[in-house]
């Protein structure tokens, strides 16, 4: 053995006995992210886990009818704390920020009455999420609340390659139920048992739509929970038990589909 080899031997033995420590890549801090749909300026919110050893699954968060608010930012932050990269997208655009429920109704109605436009805006958000280097583009999901729950289902119906779509107290109807045949991921609808905003006929129609298309889907109904039961900022609607159970159901779904 050469002199150099003898000198290196103690170092080699030490290296082999030390525990392996992966090299962690510190993610860039989340925050406001500008993007666009053609000439329409959009502004989303990105939340990332603090440390990444490799790209992680990405979750698109679709806002309720008041637009991107603290509710969606908090949801994105909670998802990041669970180890996911979350992007709260902006459907309306920087020039459309509803200040009242009547304004929100007009803004939401524009997209509910033009599903092609709605799906395109959802796709722009998904494209932005997928473009991030911290995101594993093969493991994506979408979730949404109220108006955004409708959006999560519409994005899935458009045939995009996602692992799951989760609707929290969202509208369940669509002008194109036949598009359910294009759904590639698992569908979870979290629905309040006392949600008067979704008629029973609409609920039955959704179930029939999923059955007819042979979708991998399930529906969870939470007794006594009303429309908007996840909104912590609204004490009249918030149901802590239903919110916690629906959140855990979503996380369980993610663990399942992202491991496949």
Residue frames relative to the residue before (quaternion, step in Angstrom):
aa qw qx qy qz dx dy dz
X 1.0000 0.0000 0.0000 0.0000 0.00 0.00 0.00
X 0.4549 -0.7051 0.4725 0.2696 3.55 -0.88 0.95
X 0.6753 -0.4942 0.3714 0.4021 3.52 -1.37 0.38
X 0.6512 0.5221 -0.3179 0.4497 3.61 0.99 -0.88
X 0.6496 0.5187 -0.3191 0.4552 3.57 1.00 -0.84
X 0.6316 0.5279 -0.3320 0.4606 3.58 0.99 -0.80
X 0.6605 0.5064 -0.3131 0.4575 3.60 0.94 -0.85
X 0.7038 0.4709 -0.2708 0.4578 3.63 1.01 -0.76
X 0.5129 0.6939 -0.4054 0.3018 3.62 1.15 -0.52
X 0.6688 0.4817 -0.3408 0.4522 3.69 0.76 -0.80
X 0.6454 0.5211 -0.3276 0.4524 3.58 1.00 -0.78
X 0.6425 0.5250 -0.3166 0.4597 3.56 1.04 -0.82
X 0.6484 0.5126 -0.3175 0.4648 3.59 0.95 -0.85
X 0.6459 0.5207 -0.3139 0.4617 3.58 0.99 -0.87
X 0.6619 0.5135 -0.3098 0.4498 3.59 0.92 -0.88
X 0.6790 0.4998 -0.2949 0.4497 3.57 0.99 -0.81
X 0.7009 0.4671 -0.2713 0.4658 3.60 1.13 -0.56
X 0.5768 0.5793 -0.3908 0.4230 3.60 1.20 -0.28
X 0.5171 -0.6282 0.4692 0.3434 3.63 -1.06 0.67
X 0.5082 -0.6510 0.4711 0.3098 3.56 -1.13 0.73
X 0.0758 -0.7831 0.6169 0.0204 3.55 -0.91 0.96
X 0.3580 -0.7479 0.5065 0.2364 3.62 -0.54 1.09
X 0.4674 -0.6475 0.5219 0.2997 3.53 -1.16 0.60
X 0.2271 -0.8033 0.5406 0.1046 3.56 -0.56 1.15
X 0.2721 -0.7384 0.5970 0.1557 3.53 -1.02 0.86
X 0.3069 -0.7574 0.5459 0.1851 3.57 -0.59 1.09
X 0.3559 -0.7488 0.5233 0.1971 3.55 -0.67 1.15
X 0.5428 -0.5815 0.4868 0.3609 3.52 -1.23 0.48
X 0.5472 -0.6219 0.4256 0.3643 3.60 -0.95 0.68
X 0.4909 -0.6594 0.4859 0.2968 3.54 -1.12 0.70
X 0.2128 0.7674 -0.5898 0.1343 3.52 -1.31 0.00
X 0.7819 -0.3236 0.2475 0.4719 3.52 -1.30 -0.34
X 0.0645 -0.7927 0.6061 -0.0036 3.57 -0.92 0.97
X 0.2389 -0.7711 0.5709 0.1496 3.62 -0.58 1.08
X 0.1203 0.7500 -0.6477 0.0589 3.54 -1.15 0.68
X 0.3051 -0.7817 0.5247 0.1434 3.62 -1.15 -0.06
X 0.1924 -0.6905 0.6745 0.1769 3.48 -1.43 0.30
X 0.7844 -0.1491 0.0472 0.6003 3.55 0.03 1.30
X 0.8009 -0.2248 0.1907 0.5212 3.58 -0.67 -1.11
X 0.5521 0.6032 -0.3968 0.4170 3.58 1.26 0.02
X 0.3047 -0.7649 0.5448 0.1590 3.57 -0.63 1.17
X 0.0996 -0.7850 0.6113 0.0101 3.54 -0.89 1.04
X 0.1075 -0.7964 0.5939 0.0378 3.56 -1.18 0.53
X 0.0527 -0.8242 0.5633 -0.0247 3.56 -0.37 1.30
X 0.3781 -0.6962 0.5624 0.2369 3.52 -1.38 -0.10
X 0.1561 -0.8023 0.5745 0.0433 3.56 -0.77 1.12
X 0.0403 -0.7731 0.6329 0.0117 3.56 -1.01 0.88
X 0.0815 -0.8167 0.5710 -0.0147 3.56 -0.83 1.05
X 0.5561 -0.5567 0.4801 0.3878 3.58 -1.19 0.48
X 0.5879 -0.6240 0.3752 0.3525 3.63 -1.02 0.67
X 0.8013 0.0943 -0.0377 0.5895 3.59 1.06 -0.68
X 0.0913 -0.8019 0.5904 0.0086 3.54 -0.96 0.91
X 0.2549 -0.7505 0.5903 0.1527 3.55 -0.91 0.94
X 0.7707 -0.0064 0.0269 0.6365 3.56 1.30 -0.41
X 0.6671 -0.4726 0.3587 0.4504 3.60 -1.19 0.23
X 0.2533 -0.7854 0.5561 0.0982 3.56 -1.02 0.87
X 0.6420 -0.5011 0.3849 0.4344 3.61 -1.20 0.26
X 0.2752 -0.7686 0.5604 0.1394 3.55 -1.14 0.71
X 0.1396 -0.7820 0.6048 0.0570 3.55 -1.09 0.81
X 0.2517 -0.7453 0.6026 0.1346 3.55 -0.82 1.06
X 0.1631 -0.7833 0.5967 0.0621 3.58 -0.86 1.03
X 0.1464 -0.8051 0.5729 0.0470 3.58 -0.68 1.13
X 0.4345 -0.7584 0.4392 0.2077 3.54 -0.70 1.15
X 0.5453 -0.5769 0.4974 0.3498 3.52 -1.39 0.25
X 0.7784 -0.4358 0.2059 0.4021 3.57 -1.30 0.16
X 0.6067 0.5468 -0.3677 0.4446 3.61 1.21 -0.23
X 0.5770 -0.5931 0.3745 0.4183 3.58 1.27 0.00
X 0.7234 -0.4106 0.3221 0.4521 3.54 -1.33 -0.17
X 0.0480 0.8125 -0.5707 0.1091 3.56 -0.49 1.27
X 0.7430 -0.3711 0.2969 0.4713 3.56 -1.32 -0.16
X 0.5562 0.6104 -0.3946 0.4029 3.59 1.12 -0.57
X 0.7180 0.4340 -0.2547 0.4809 3.59 0.79 -1.00
X 0.6190 0.5311 -0.3524 0.4588 3.60 1.03 -0.66
X 0.6478 0.5038 -0.3167 0.4755 3.58 1.00 -0.78
X 0.6225 0.5274 -0.3394 0.4682 3.58 1.02 -0.75
X 0.6511 0.5098 -0.3149 0.4658 3.59 0.94 -0.88
X 0.6493 0.5108 -0.3171 0.4658 3.59 0.96 -0.83
X 0.6479 0.5114 -0.3218 0.4639 3.59 0.98 -0.80
X 0.6409 0.5128 -0.3251 0.4697 3.58 1.00 -0.76
X 0.6310 0.5272 -0.3313 0.4627 3.58 1.02 -0.79
X 0.6485 0.5146 -0.3220 0.4593 3.59 1.02 -0.75
X 0.6529 0.4834 -0.3051 0.4971 3.58 1.26 -0.37
X 0.6342 -0.5717 0.3153 0.4140 3.58 1.28 0.04
X 0.5953 0.5636 -0.3654 0.4410 3.59 1.27 0.21
X 0.3886 -0.6415 0.5932 0.2924 3.53 -1.30 0.38
X 0.0574 -0.8293 0.5555 -0.0188 3.58 -0.60 1.11
X 0.0844 -0.7848 0.6134 0.0252 3.53 -0.97 0.94
X 0.2046 -0.7564 0.6137 0.0971 3.56 -0.62 1.19
X 0.2323 -0.8279 0.4994 0.1061 3.54 -0.30 1.28
X 0.3719 -0.6970 0.5761 0.2095 3.53 -1.38 0.25
X 0.2102 -0.8014 0.5495 0.1075 3.57 -0.39 1.21
X 0.7255 0.4942 -0.2526 0.4069 3.58 0.87 -0.98
X 0.4418 -0.6774 0.4822 0.3368 3.60 0.93 -0.84
X 0.6745 -0.5374 0.3400 0.3749 3.55 -1.24 0.54
X 0.7112 0.4607 -0.2623 0.4617 3.62 1.09 -0.61
X 0.7079 0.3767 -0.2542 0.5407 3.59 1.26 0.11
X 0.1805 0.7677 -0.5822 0.1980 3.53 -0.08 1.36
X 0.2911 -0.7991 0.4960 0.1750 3.61 -0.03 1.27
X 0.2145 -0.7894 0.5649 0.1082 3.55 -1.00 0.88
X 0.7682 0.1873 -0.1142 0.6014 3.56 1.30 -0.10
X 0.6550 -0.5141 0.3711 0.4110 3.55 -1.27 0.26
X 0.6233 0.5322 -0.3517 0.4523 3.60 1.04 -0.66
X 0.6502 0.4899 -0.3150 0.4878 3.59 1.01 -0.77
X 0.6349 0.5281 -0.3274 0.4592 3.57 1.02 -0.79
X 0.6292 0.5434 -0.3338 0.4443 3.56 1.03 -0.76
X 0.6564 0.4953 -0.3094 0.4776 3.57 1.01 -0.81
X 0.6593 0.5116 -0.3155 0.4517 3.59 0.95 -0.86
X 0.6837 0.4770 -0.2885 0.4709 3.57 0.85 -0.96
X 0.6346 0.5610 -0.3276 0.4186 3.57 0.99 -0.84
X 0.5796 0.5972 -0.3662 0.4164 3.57 1.09 -0.70
X 0.7450 0.3988 -0.2162 0.4892 3.58 0.95 -0.87
X 0.6193 0.5239 -0.3540 0.4654 3.57 1.08 -0.59
X 0.6985 0.4442 -0.2632 0.4954 3.58 1.15 -0.59
X 0.7447 0.2488 -0.1783 0.5931 3.57 1.29 -0.08
X 0.1564 -0.8447 0.5073 0.0682 3.53 0.34 1.30
X 0.5873 0.5711 -0.3744 0.4344 3.60 1.09 -0.59
X 0.6619 0.4851 -0.2950 0.4894 3.58 0.96 -0.87
X 0.6389 0.5332 -0.3261 0.4486 3.58 0.93 -0.89
X 0.6815 0.4833 -0.2989 0.4612 3.57 0.82 -0.96
X 0.6345 0.5288 -0.3441 0.4464 3.60 1.01 -0.70
X 0.6550 0.4952 -0.3209 0.4719 3.60 0.94 -0.81
X 0.6244 0.5245 -0.3317 0.4743 3.57 1.05 -0.74
X 0.6446 0.5232 -0.3154 0.4596 3.56 0.99 -0.84
X 0.6227 0.5355 -0.3490 0.4513 3.61 1.00 -0.74
X 0.6503 0.5061 -0.3165 0.4699 3.58 0.99 -0.77
X 0.6546 0.5023 -0.3128 0.4705 3.57 0.97 -0.84
X 0.6230 0.5386 -0.3359 0.4571 3.59 1.02 -0.78
X 0.6471 0.5149 -0.3204 0.4621 3.58 0.97 -0.85
X 0.6501 0.5078 -0.3161 0.4687 3.59 0.94 -0.87
X 0.6847 0.4957 -0.2916 0.4476 3.58 0.84 -0.95
X 0.6464 0.5565 -0.3205 0.4121 3.60 1.09 -0.65
X 0.5607 0.6237 -0.3909 0.3792 3.57 1.19 -0.40
X 0.4829 -0.6869 0.4549 0.2969 3.62 -0.88 0.87
X 0.6261 0.5519 -0.3399 0.4335 3.60 1.19 -0.44
X 0.6743 0.5244 -0.2655 0.4471 3.58 1.29 -0.37
X 0.3431 -0.6882 0.6037 0.2103 3.53 -1.08 0.85
X 0.3181 -0.8104 0.4657 0.1585 3.57 -0.20 1.28
X 0.6260 0.5262 -0.3433 0.4619 3.59 1.22 -0.23
X 0.7336 0.3233 -0.2066 0.5609 3.59 1.29 -0.15
X 0.2306 0.7781 -0.5362 0.2321 3.54 0.10 1.35
X 0.0277 -0.7710 0.6360 0.0185 3.54 -1.23 0.58
X 0.2109 -0.7504 0.6079 0.1512 3.56 -1.30 0.28
X 0.0405 -0.7619 0.6457 0.0300 3.54 -1.13 0.77
X 0.0076 0.8131 -0.5820 0.0067 3.57 -1.16 0.47
X 0.3243 -0.7500 0.5607 0.1341 3.50 -1.30 0.58
X 0.8359 -0.0094 -0.0421 0.5471 3.58 -0.83 1.07
X 0.8034 0.1136 -0.0156 0.5843 3.61 -0.41 -1.21
X 0.6831 0.4889 -0.2787 0.4655 3.58 0.99 -0.82
X 0.5815 0.5588 -0.3762 0.4562 3.58 1.17 -0.48
X 0.5998 0.5295 -0.3314 0.5001 3.54 1.13 -0.73
X 0.6591 0.5274 -0.2986 0.4453 3.56 0.97 -0.90
X 0.6272 0.5382 -0.3411 0.4478 3.58 0.97 -0.83
X 0.6730 0.4814 -0.2930 0.4791 3.57 0.98 -0.82
X 0.6540 0.5109 -0.3224 0.4553 3.59 0.98 -0.80
X 0.6238 0.5215 -0.3505 0.4648 3.59 0.99 -0.69
X 0.6435 0.5065 -0.3208 0.4758 3.58 0.98 -0.79
X 0.6614 0.5144 -0.3062 0.4519 3.59 0.96 -0.87
X 0.6104 0.5700 -0.3539 0.4210 3.60 1.17 -0.49
X 0.5378 -0.6750 0.3693 0.3446 3.58 1.29 -0.13
X 0.3629 0.7394 -0.5030 0.2619 3.61 1.19 0.28
X 0.5134 -0.6512 0.4757 0.2934 3.53 -1.23 0.59
X 0.2685 0.7349 -0.5743 0.2408 3.57 -0.01 1.33
X 0.5256 -0.6550 0.4561 0.2943 3.53 -1.23 0.53
X 0.8145 -0.0312 0.0614 0.5761 3.59 1.06 -0.67
X 0.0997 -0.7415 0.6573 0.0901 3.51 -1.35 0.45
X 0.0843 -0.8077 0.5835 -0.0027 3.56 -0.80 1.06
X 0.1376 -0.7779 0.6109 0.0518 3.55 -0.84 1.06
X 0.1385 -0.7600 0.6312 0.0694 3.55 -0.87 1.04
X 0.8299 -0.2055 0.0652 0.5146 3.57 -0.58 1.26
X 0.3322 0.7534 -0.4945 0.2784 3.55 0.90 0.99
X 0.5949 -0.5139 0.4602 0.4126 3.53 -1.33 0.18
X 0.2963 -0.8102 0.4917 0.1181 3.57 -0.88 0.95
X 0.6015 0.5789 -0.3655 0.4117 3.59 1.21 -0.24
X 0.0913 -0.7704 0.6292 0.0471 3.53 -1.33 0.36
X 0.4866 -0.6517 0.4816 0.3264 3.62 -1.08 0.56
X 0.7640 0.3025 -0.1672 0.5448 3.59 1.25 -0.29
X 0.0523 -0.8385 0.5419 0.0243 3.64 0.48 1.11
X 0.5715 0.6012 -0.3853 0.4044 3.58 1.15 -0.48
X 0.5900 0.5947 -0.3634 0.4077 3.61 1.18 -0.47
X 0.4744 0.6733 -0.4474 0.3484 3.59 1.20 -0.20
X 0.5612 0.6051 -0.3877 0.4107 3.57 1.20 -0.43
X 0.6548 0.5231 -0.3073 0.4508 3.58 1.23 -0.43
X 0.4758 0.6931 -0.4360 0.3211 3.61 1.24 -0.21
X 0.2210 -0.8105 0.5363 0.0816 3.56 -0.82 1.07
X 0.7551 0.3704 -0.2045 0.5008 3.59 1.09 -0.62
X 0.6489 -0.4923 0.4079 0.4126 3.53 -1.36 -0.15
X 0.2505 -0.7609 0.5851 0.1263 3.57 -1.05 0.85
X 0.0123 -0.7577 0.6525 0.0010 3.55 -1.03 0.92
X 0.0758 -0.7768 0.6247 0.0240 3.56 -0.79 1.06
X 0.1444 -0.7759 0.6123 0.0462 3.57 -0.69 1.18
X 0.0019 0.8534 -0.5095 0.1099 3.53 -0.30 1.32
X 0.4307 -0.7001 0.5109 0.2515 3.56 -0.96 0.88
X 0.4841 -0.6943 0.4533 0.2793 3.56 -0.84 0.96
X 0.7476 0.2982 -0.1843 0.5642 3.59 1.26 -0.39
X 0.3051 0.7610 -0.5080 0.2642 3.57 1.11 0.73
X 0.1916 -0.8193 0.5343 0.0815 3.58 -0.22 1.28
X 0.5634 0.6152 -0.3855 0.3942 3.62 1.25 -0.23
X 0.7238 0.3256 -0.2087 0.5714 3.58 1.25 -0.38
X 0.3253 -0.7691 0.5158 0.1915 3.62 -0.31 1.19
X 0.6351 -0.5429 0.3916 0.3855 3.55 -1.20 0.54
X 0.6214 0.5507 -0.3453 0.4373 3.57 1.05 -0.73
X 0.6385 0.5170 -0.3224 0.4701 3.58 1.06 -0.74
X 0.6345 0.5254 -0.3197 0.4680 3.56 1.03 -0.79
X 0.6656 0.4881 -0.3012 0.4776 3.58 0.93 -0.87
X 0.6347 0.5373 -0.3306 0.4463 3.57 1.03 -0.74
X 0.6311 0.5276 -0.3251 0.4665 3.57 1.05 -0.79
X 0.6488 0.5159 -0.3196 0.4590 3.57 0.91 -0.90
X 0.6698 0.4909 -0.3020 0.4682 3.57 0.92 -0.88
X 0.6126 0.5555 -0.3372 0.4499 3.58 1.06 -0.80
X 0.6794 0.4849 -0.2891 0.4686 3.58 0.87 -0.94
X 0.6495 0.5188 -0.3144 0.4584 3.57 0.98 -0.85
X 0.6806 0.5118 -0.2982 0.4312 3.56 0.82 -1.00
X 0.7236 0.4374 -0.2381 0.4779 3.56 1.07 -0.79
X 0.4083 -0.7343 0.4601 0.2871 3.61 1.22 -0.16
X 0.2705 0.7955 -0.4951 0.2210 3.56 1.15 0.70
X 0.4237 -0.6207 0.5841 0.3068 3.54 -1.27 0.48
X 0.2308 0.8024 -0.4989 0.2324 3.59 -0.09 1.26
X 0.0521 0.7697 -0.6334 -0.0594 3.50 -1.36 0.19
X 0.2998 -0.7421 0.5885 0.1146 3.47 -1.30 0.70
X 0.0892 -0.7752 0.6239 0.0442 3.56 -0.93 0.94
X 0.1037 -0.7888 0.6047 0.0364 3.56 -0.79 1.06
X 0.2101 -0.7922 0.5683 0.0722 3.53 -0.89 1.04
X 0.4401 -0.7475 0.4410 0.2305 3.51 -0.43 1.30
X 0.8518 0.1504 -0.1583 0.4762 3.54 -1.06 0.96
X 0.5313 0.6188 -0.4207 0.3973 3.62 1.22 -0.11
X 0.2815 -0.7714 0.5532 0.1400 3.57 -0.97 0.90
X 0.7162 -0.4071 0.3258 0.4639 3.55 -1.32 0.00
X 0.8084 0.2287 -0.1907 0.5077 3.58 -0.87 0.98
X 0.2730 0.8274 -0.4658 0.1545 3.59 1.18 0.43
X 0.6410 0.5284 -0.3424 0.4390 3.63 1.19 -0.21
X 0.5664 0.6498 -0.3752 0.3408 3.60 1.21 -0.35
X 0.2765 -0.8040 0.5101 0.1300 3.55 -0.19 1.32
X 0.6554 0.5239 -0.3147 0.4438 3.58 1.17 -0.50
X 0.7015 0.3958 -0.2520 0.5364 3.59 1.29 -0.06
X 0.2282 -0.8297 0.4916 0.1339 3.62 0.07 1.24
X 0.6047 0.5679 -0.3641 0.4233 3.60 1.15 -0.44
X 0.7614 0.3398 -0.1919 0.5177 3.58 1.12 -0.57
X 0.5879 0.6332 -0.3677 0.3437 3.57 1.08 -0.67
X 0.0514 -0.7659 0.6408 -0.0057 3.54 -0.99 0.98
X 0.3368 -0.7968 0.4647 0.1890 3.57 -0.12 1.30
X 0.6588 0.5146 -0.3181 0.4473 3.57 0.94 -0.85
X 0.6863 0.4704 -0.2864 0.4751 3.58 0.87 -0.94
X 0.6274 0.5367 -0.3378 0.4519 3.59 1.02 -0.78
X 0.6787 0.4878 -0.2964 0.4622 3.59 0.88 -0.93
X 0.6755 0.4967 -0.3019 0.4537 3.58 0.90 -0.87
X 0.6661 0.4874 -0.3113 0.4709 3.59 0.95 -0.78
X 0.6208 0.5369 -0.3355 0.4623 3.60 1.05 -0.76
X 0.6767 0.4845 -0.2908 0.4720 3.58 0.90 -0.91
X 0.6136 0.5352 -0.3505 0.4628 3.58 1.08 -0.66
X 0.6357 0.5247 -0.3171 0.4690 3.56 1.02 -0.80
X 0.6690 0.4952 -0.3042 0.4634 3.58 0.87 -0.92
X 0.6352 0.5240 -0.3314 0.4606 3.58 1.02 -0.74
X 0.6289 0.5224 -0.3230 0.4768 3.57 1.05 -0.78
X 0.6547 0.5136 -0.3179 0.4544 3.59 0.90 -0.88
X 0.6394 0.5187 -0.3383 0.4557 3.59 0.90 -0.84
X 0.6570 0.5182 -0.3018 0.4569 3.56 1.03 -0.80
X 0.7777 0.3873 -0.2216 0.4429 3.58 0.52 -1.16
X 0.6762 0.4907 -0.3178 0.4483 3.60 1.01 -0.62
X 0.6238 0.5296 -0.3425 0.4616 3.59 1.25 -0.26
X 0.5733 0.6214 -0.3747 0.3806 3.60 1.21 -0.33
